[in-house]
Amino acid sequence: MKTKPALELSDIKRIAAAAEAEALQNNWAVTIAVVDDGGHLLWLQRLDGAAALSAHIAPAKAHTAALGRRESKAYEDMINGGRSSFLSVPAIGGMLEGGVPIMKDGVCLGAVGVSGVKSTEDAQIARAGIAAL
């Protein structure tokens, strides 16, 4: 039987705090979501001024990144590149840039999804959160 690492609450809080700091430093009103490796929501934080819709989009981006074990931008690029049939893939819906997997030794521990500003900025915030680990 194999043993795999898992996120603990202290890890999630550290990720969320670093992501929040990145967003606030840039004056970006966003929602930050952290999920486990199965895409289950562990943390949701909607900063003041963030659009209500971002509270749905951020977890979807994180879910997609965790299940796919790659940045959600990869799916957006596939679709924009003409593979529109990918829109029919079951169980994932956040196929927009801003979802970043949390990887350790080749194992996906979960993901961070951010929504509320430009997609590149959403991803920047997610990466800043993960970098705090």
C-alpha positions as CSV (number, residue, x, y, z in Angstrom):
1,M,0.0,0.0,0.0
2,K,1.3,3.5,-0.9
3,T,1.3,6.5,1.4
4,K,0.5,9.9,-0.2
5,P,0.8,13.4,1.2
6,A,-2.3,15.4,2.0
7,L,-3.1,19.0,2.7
8,E,-3.7,19.9,6.3
9,L,-5.7,22.9,7.6
10,S,-2.5,24.8,8.4
11,D,-1.3,24.3,4.7
12,I,-4.7,25.6,3.4
13,K,-4.6,28.6,5.7
14,R,-1.0,29.4,4.6
15,I,-2.0,29.1,0.9
16,A,-5.1,31.3,1.4
17,A,-3.2,33.9,3.3
18,A,-0.5,34.2,0.7
19,A,-3.1,34.3,-2.1
20,E,-5.0,37.0,-0.3
21,A,-1.9,39.0,0.3
22,E,-1.0,38.9,-3.4
23,A,-4.6,40.0,-4.3
24,L,-4.6,42.8,-1.8
25,Q,-1.1,44.0,-2.8
26,N,-2.5,44.5,-6.3
27,N,-5.8,45.8,-5.2
28,W,-7.7,42.9,-6.8
29,A,-11.1,41.9,-5.6
30,V,-11.2,38.1,-6.1
31,T,-12.5,34.9,-4.7
32,I,-10.0,32.2,-3.7
33,A,-10.8,28.5,-3.5
34,V,-8.7,25.6,-2.4
35,V,-9.7,22.0,-3.1
36,D,-8.3,18.6,-2.3
37,D,-7.1,16.1,-4.8
38,G,-10.6,15.0,-5.5
39,G,-11.8,18.5,-6.2
40,H,-13.7,18.9,-3.0
41,L,-13.9,22.4,-1.6
42,L,-11.7,23.0,1.5
43,W,-11.6,26.8,1.5
44,L,-13.6,29.6,-0.1
45,Q,-12.8,33.2,0.5
46,R,-14.5,36.1,-1.3
47,L,-12.7,39.4,-0.8
48,D,-14.6,42.6,-0.4
49,G,-15.8,43.8,-3.7
50,A,-15.5,40.5,-5.6
51,A,-18.3,39.7,-7.9
52,A,-20.8,37.1,-6.6
53,L,-20.3,35.0,-9.7
54,S,-16.6,34.6,-8.8
55,A,-17.6,32.5,-5.8
56,H,-18.8,29.9,-8.4
57,I,-16.0,30.2,-10.9
58,A,-13.1,30.0,-8.5
59,P,-14.0,26.6,-7.1
60,A,-14.8,25.3,-10.6
61,K,-11.3,26.3,-11.8
62,A,-9.7,24.6,-8.7
63,H,-11.8,21.5,-9.2
64,T,-10.7,21.3,-12.9
65,A,-7.0,21.8,-12.0
66,A,-7.1,19.1,-9.3
67,L,-8.9,16.5,-11.3
68,G,-6.8,17.1,-14.4
69,R,-3.6,17.6,-12.4
70,R,-2.7,20.5,-14.7
71,E,-3.5,24.2,-14.9
72,S,-7.0,24.9,-16.0
73,K,-5.5,27.1,-18.7
74,A,-4.5,23.9,-20.6
75,Y,-8.2,23.2,-21.2
76,E,-8.9,26.7,-22.2
77,D,-6.1,26.5,-24.7
78,M,-7.4,23.2,-26.1
79,I,-10.9,24.7,-26.6
80,N,-9.6,27.9,-28.1
81,G,-7.3,25.9,-30.4
82,G,-10.4,24.3,-31.9
83,R,-11.1,21.3,-29.8
84,S,-14.5,22.5,-28.8
85,S,-15.7,18.9,-28.2
86,F,-13.7,19.1,-25.0
87,L,-16.6,21.2,-23.6
88,S,-18.6,18.0,-23.2
89,V,-16.1,16.3,-20.8
90,P,-18.0,15.2,-17.7
91,A,-17.3,16.5,-14.2
92,I,-15.4,19.6,-15.1
93,G,-16.6,23.1,-15.8
94,G,-13.9,25.6,-14.9
95,M,-12.0,25.4,-18.1
96,L,-10.6,28.9,-17.8
97,E,-7.2,30.1,-16.7
98,G,-6.9,30.6,-12.9
99,G,-6.9,27.1,-11.6
100,V,-3.4,25.7,-10.5
101,P,-2.7,22.3,-9.1
102,I,-0.8,21.8,-5.9
103,M,1.9,19.2,-6.7
104,K,4.4,17.5,-4.4
105,D,6.8,14.9,-5.8
106,G,4.6,14.2,-8.8
107,V,1.5,13.8,-6.6
108,C,-1.5,16.2,-6.8
109,L,-2.5,17.4,-3.3
110,G,-5.3,19.6,-4.6
111,A,-5.5,23.0,-6.4
112,V,-6.2,26.7,-6.0
113,G,-8.7,28.5,-8.1
114,V,-9.1,32.2,-8.3
115,S,-11.6,34.4,-10.1
116,G,-12.3,38.1,-10.3
117,V,-9.7,39.8,-12.4
118,K,-7.9,38.9,-15.7
119,S,-7.3,35.2,-16.0
120,T,-3.5,35.7,-16.0
121,E,-3.9,37.7,-12.8
122,D,-6.1,35.0,-11.3
123,A,-3.4,32.4,-12.0
124,Q,-0.7,34.8,-10.5
125,I,-2.7,34.9,-7.3
126,A,-3.1,31.1,-7.2
127,R,0.6,30.5,-7.8
128,A,1.5,33.0,-5.0
129,G,-0.7,31.0,-2.7
130,I,0.9,27.7,-3.6
131,A,4.4,29.2,-3.3
132,A,3.8,29.8,0.4
133,L,4.0,26.0,1.0
